């Protein structure tokens, strides 16, 4: 599971109470702000109601004196390897339309990188924003559990597929040759495959190799985190005979 809230472009970590305290600006004829607190409550309620998942953590960042909000929520799926996270961002100054993303791999940054490997929705702040936002979130959250189940199946297959050391080297070489790993990322992945830094990934199977690759992918531009992981995931699961792709990210824009 790769999930992050990264703040390095002026936003500051804040509490939920501080988010709720930001004054909501007046709407205009063509623009209607989405109340931060109401949107957050609705997203959290939908995950709890539709998926039956409990909130593990919530993190918030405010930028531009509260005019931009970035948030990240983690949920207990009973499986730390393929957990569920939800990202949310919005604004009170017309700079960001309300957006929600979700999946096992979620990235939210105040440099405006925003992605999830299961779904992403964006809704402009026009007259019916609140009704449409709720409908979009409700529909996409409903499908998030299917993505989680798919990821669990992929992990089970990776764990069940043996991979001795030299075969792992071959896979890593191909991934570097095909541009799935940069030279720096490949160096880290080779090191972690040779000598795993975590005992739980020491088994010589494709899951151990997958996690060596994941360590390598931590090097590089944060903005491409989800894309890099999705490409690596597709390559390694295909190498285990899983021809079907994992659930694609969905984008609904209105």
C-alpha positions in Angstrom: 0.0 0.0 0.0 1.5 3.4 -1.1 -0.5 6.3 0.3 0.8 9.8 1.0 -0.1 13.4 1.9 2.9 15.5 0.9 3.0 19.2 1.8 6.0 21.1 0.6 4.6 24.0 -1.4 3.4 26.2 1.3 0.6 24.2 2.9 0.7 23.4 6.6 -0.5 20.4 8.6 -3.7 21.3 10.5 -6.4 19.6 12.6 -9.9 18.9 11.5 -11.1 21.7 13.8 -8.9 24.1 12.0 -10.4 23.0 8.6 -13.9 23.5 9.9 -13.0 26.9 11.2 -12.1 28.3 7.7 -14.8 30.8 6.7 -16.9 29.7 3.7 -17.0 32.4 1.0 -20.2 33.6 -0.5 -21.4 31.9 -3.7 -21.9 33.7 -6.9 -24.4 33.1 -9.7 -22.0 30.7 -11.5 -19.7 29.5 -8.7 -20.8 27.7 -5.5 -18.1 26.6 -2.9 -18.3 23.1 -1.5 -18.2 23.3 2.3 -15.0 21.5 3.4 -16.5 19.9 6.5 -19.7 18.7 4.8 -17.7 17.2 1.9 -15.3 15.4 4.3 -18.1 14.1 6.4 -20.0 12.7 3.4 -16.9 10.9 2.0 -16.1 9.3 5.3 -19.8 8.3 5.9 -20.0 6.7 2.5 -16.9 4.6 3.1 -18.2 3.5 6.5 -21.7 2.9 5.2 -21.0 1.2 1.9 -17.8 -0.7 2.7 -18.1 -1.1 6.5 -14.6 0.2 7.0 -13.3 2.0 10.1 -11.2 5.1 9.8 -7.5 4.5 10.8 -6.1 8.0 10.3 -6.9 11.4 8.8 -4.5 14.1 7.8 -5.2 17.6 6.6 -3.2 20.5 5.1 -4.3 24.0 4.4 -2.6 26.5 2.0 -3.2 30.1 1.0 -4.7 31.0 4.3 -7.3 28.2 4.1 -8.3 28.8 0.5 -6.9 25.3 -0.5 -7.4 22.1 1.4 -5.6 18.8 1.0 -6.7 15.7 2.9 -5.8 12.0 3.2 -7.8 9.2 5.0 -6.7 5.6 5.7 -9.1 2.8 6.4 -8.8 -0.6 8.1 -9.4 -3.4 5.6 -7.8 -6.0 7.8 -5.0 -6.3 5.2 -2.1 -3.8 5.6 -0.6 -5.0 2.2 -3.6 -3.8 0.2 -5.4 -1.3 2.4 -7.7 1.4 1.3 -7.0 5.2 1.3 -9.0 8.2 0.1 -7.6 11.5 -1.0 -9.6 14.8 -1.0 -8.8 18.3 -2.2 -10.8 21.5 -2.7 -10.6 25.2 -2.5 -12.4 28.4 -1.5 -10.7 30.6 -4.1 -11.7 28.9 -7.3 -8.2 27.4 -7.8 -9.1 23.8 -7.3 -12.4 22.0 -8.1 -13.5 19.5 -5.4 -11.9 16.1 -6.1 -11.7 12.7 -4.5 -9.5 9.7 -5.3 -9.1 6.3 -3.8 -7.4 2.9 -3.9 -4.5 1.1 -2.4 -2.1 3.6 -4.0 -3.2 7.2 -3.3 -1.1 10.4 -3.6 -2.1 13.9 -2.6 0.3 16.8 -2.7 0.1 20.6 -2.4 2.0 20.9 -5.7 -1.4 19.7 -7.2 -0.3 16.1 -7.9 -3.4 14.1 -7.1 -4.1 10.4 -8.0 -5.6 7.1 -6.9 -5.2 3.7 -8.5 -8.9 2.8 -8.1 -10.8 5.9 -9.0 -10.7 9.7 -9.2 -13.5 12.2 -9.5 -13.6 15.9 -10.1 -16.6 18.2 -10.0 -16.6 21.9 -10.9 -18.1 24.4 -8.4 -21.2 25.1 -10.5 -24.8 25.4 -9.2 -25.5 21.7 -8.6 -22.0 20.8 -7.2 -23.2 19.4 -3.9 -25.8 17.0 -5.3 -23.5 15.9 -8.1 -20.5 15.5 -5.8 -22.5 13.2 -3.5 -23.7 11.1 -6.4 -20.2 10.7 -7.9 -18.6 9.9 -4.6 -21.3 7.4 -3.7 -20.9 5.6 -7.1 -17.1 5.4 -7.0 -16.8 4.3 -3.3 -19.2 1.4 -4.1 -16.7 0.1 -6.6 -13.6 0.6 -4.4 -14.1 -2.7 -2.6 -14.0 -4.6 -5.8 -10.6 -3.0 -6.6 -9.4 -4.0 -3.1 -10.5 -7.6 -3.7 -8.7 -7.6 -7.0 -5.5 -6.4 -5.3 -5.8 -9.1 -2.7 -6.0 -11.8 -5.4 -2.9 -10.3 -7.1 -0.9 -10.4 -3.8 -1.9 -14.0 -3.2 -0.7 -15.0 -6.7 2.6 -13.1 -6.2 3.2 -14.9 -3.0 2.4 -18.3 -4.5 4.8 -17.9 -7.5 8.4 -18.9 -6.7 11.2 -16.7 -7.9 14.8 -17.8 -7.2 17.5 -15.1 -7.0 18.9 -15.2 -10.5 15.4 -15.2 -12.0 14.7 -12.1 -10.0 17.8 -10.5 -11.4 16.5 -11.2 -14.9 13.2 -9.5 -14.1 14.8 -6.4 -12.7 17.1 -6.2 -15.7 14.2 -6.3 -18.1 12.3 -3.7 -16.0 15.2 -1.3 -16.2 15.7 -2.0 -19.9 12.0 -1.3 -20.6 12.1 1.9 -18.6 10.0 0.7 -15.7 12.9 1.3 -13.4 15.4 4.1 -13.7 19.1 3.3 -13.0 18.9 4.6 -9.4 15.6 2.8 -8.8 17.1 -0.5 -10.2 20.1 -0.2 -7.9 17.9 0.0 -4.9 15.7 -2.8 -6.1 18.7 -5.1 -6.8 20.0 -4.4 -3.3 16.7 -5.2 -1.7 16.2 -8.3 -3.7 19.7 -9.6 -2.8 19.4 -8.6 0.9 15.8 -7.8 1.8 15.6 -5.0 4.4 12.3 -6.4 5.8 12.1 -10.0 7.0 8.5 -10.4 5.8 9.7 -10.0 2.2 12.6 -12.4 2.4 10.8 -15.3 0.8 12.1 -16.1 -2.7 8.8 -15.5 -4.5 7.4 -12.8 -6.8 5.9 -11.0 -3.7 9.5 -10.5 -2.4 10.6 -9.2 -5.8 7.5 -6.9 -5.9 8.5 -5.3 -2.6 12.1 -4.9 -3.7 10.8 -3.0 -6.8 8.6 -1.0 -4.5 11.6 0.1 -2.5 13.3 1.2 -5.7 10.3 3.1 -6.9 10.5 5.3 -3.8 13.3 7.1 -5.6 12.2 9.6 -8.1 9.5 12.3 -8.8 6.6 12.1 -6.3 4.2 13.2 -9.0 4.7 9.9 -10.9 4.4 7.6 -7.9 1.0 6.1 -8.9 1.9 5.7 -12.6 5.2 4.0 -11.7 3.6 1.6 -9.3 0.8 0.8 -11.8 3.3 0.0 -14.5 5.4 -2.2 -12.2 2.3 -3.9 -10.8 1.1 -4.7 -14.4 4.5 -6.1 -15.4 5.0 -8.3 -12.3 1.5 -9.7 -12.2 1.6 -10.5 -15.9 4.8 -12.4 -15.2 2.8 -14.5 -12.8 0.3 -15.4 -15.5 -2.3 -12.8 -14.6 -3.3 -11.5 -18.0 -6.2 -9.4 -16.6 -5.2 -5.9 -15.5 -6.1 -4.6 -12.1 -9.1 -2.3 -11.9 -8.2 0.8 -13.8 -8.4 4.3 -12.3 -11.7 6.0 -13.2 -12.2 9.7 -13.8 -15.5 11.4 -13.7 -15.5 15.1 -14.6 -18.5 17.4 -14.6 
